[in-house]
Amino acid sequence: MGAPVAYALLFLALLATASAQVAFKHYHLSARRRSLVAAILLFACIPPVTFLAIRGLGVGKVYVFTSLSYALVAFLGWKMFRERITARQVQGLVVITLGCIVYTF
């Protein structure tokens, strides 16, 4: 498998992780079973997609990049639920992002 495919799988795993967490929060707030089913299905598809990404990129790189899901969840929470993001959280997310960038070079 080529690197572009592996990065696409990694992106899919990150997106599924963030979406599953948001779907579960939506279930918690609305008690809609559809959101719970979506969260469970998304959480179920994350391990195989992550495994495929690991095969293409290596466990070290995939493990580091999974920390970007924190930023995705914070962004989605802000957009969908109007959650407040503090300056401290932004600082932490910037450190995580910079760490991922430094690790790749």
C-alpha positions as CSV (number, residue, x, y, z in Angstrom):
1,M,0.0,0.0,0.0
2,G,1.3,3.4,-0.9
3,A,1.8,6.4,1.4
4,P,-1.1,8.4,0.0
5,V,-3.6,5.5,0.7
6,A,-2.2,5.1,4.2
7,Y,-2.5,8.8,4.9
8,A,-6.1,8.7,3.6
9,L,-6.9,5.8,5.9
10,L,-5.3,7.6,8.8
11,F,-7.4,10.7,8.0
12,L,-10.5,8.4,7.8
13,A,-9.7,6.9,11.2
14,L,-9.3,10.4,12.8
15,L,-12.5,11.6,11.2
16,A,-14.4,8.5,12.4
17,T,-13.0,8.9,15.9
18,A,-14.1,12.5,16.2
19,S,-17.5,11.8,14.5
20,A,-18.1,8.8,16.9
21,Q,-17.4,11.0,19.9
22,V,-19.7,13.8,18.6
23,A,-22.4,11.2,17.8
24,F,-22.2,9.8,21.3
25,K,-22.4,13.3,22.8
26,H,-25.5,14.0,20.6
27,Y,-27.0,10.8,21.9
28,H,-26.3,11.9,25.5
29,L,-28.0,15.3,24.9
30,S,-30.9,14.1,22.8
31,A,-31.4,10.4,23.7
32,R,-31.9,9.6,20.0
33,R,-31.0,6.0,19.4
34,R,-29.9,6.8,15.9
35,S,-27.0,8.8,17.3
36,L,-26.1,5.9,19.6
37,V,-26.2,3.4,16.7
38,A,-24.0,5.8,14.6
39,A,-21.5,6.2,17.4
40,I,-21.3,2.4,17.9
41,L,-20.8,1.7,14.2
42,L,-18.2,4.4,13.9
43,F,-16.3,3.2,16.9
44,A,-16.5,-0.4,15.4
45,C,-14.9,0.7,12.1
46,I,-12.0,2.6,13.7
47,P,-9.7,-0.4,14.7
48,P,-9.5,-2.0,11.2
49,V,-9.0,1.3,9.5
50,T,-6.3,2.3,12.0
51,F,-4.6,-1.1,11.6
52,L,-4.4,-0.6,7.8
53,A,-3.0,2.9,8.3
54,I,-0.4,1.4,10.7
55,R,0.6,-1.2,8.0
56,G,1.3,1.6,5.6
57,L,2.9,4.3,7.9
58,G,4.1,2.5,11.0
59,V,2.8,2.5,14.5
60,G,4.9,5.5,15.7
61,K,3.5,7.9,13.0
62,V,-0.1,6.8,13.3
63,Y,0.0,6.9,17.1
64,V,1.3,10.5,17.1
65,F,-1.2,11.6,14.5
66,T,-4.2,10.1,16.4
67,S,-3.6,12.9,18.9
68,L,-5.1,15.3,16.3
69,S,-8.5,13.8,17.1
70,Y,-8.5,16.0,20.2
71,A,-8.4,19.1,17.9
72,L,-11.1,17.7,15.6
73,V,-13.4,16.9,18.6
74,A,-12.9,20.4,20.0
75,F,-13.6,22.0,16.7
76,L,-16.7,19.9,16.1
77,G,-18.0,20.5,19.6
78,W,-17.6,24.2,19.1
79,K,-19.4,24.1,15.7
80,M,-22.1,21.7,16.5
81,F,-22.8,22.2,20.2
82,R,-21.5,25.8,20.6
83,E,-19.1,24.6,23.3
84,R,-16.8,27.2,24.6
85,I,-13.1,26.7,23.8
86,T,-10.8,28.4,26.3
87,A,-7.5,30.0,25.5
88,R,-5.8,27.2,27.5
89,Q,-7.4,24.6,25.3
90,V,-6.3,26.5,22.2
91,Q,-2.7,26.5,23.5
92,G,-2.9,22.8,24.2
93,L,-4.2,22.1,20.7
94,V,-1.5,24.2,19.1
95,V,1.1,22.3,21.1
96,I,-0.4,19.0,19.9
97,T,-0.5,20.2,16.3
98,L,3.1,21.5,16.4
99,G,4.2,18.2,17.9
100,C,2.7,16.3,15.0
101,I,4.4,18.6,12.5
102,V,7.8,18.4,14.2
103,Y,7.5,14.6,14.4
104,T,6.9,14.3,10.7
105,F,10.1,16.2,9.7
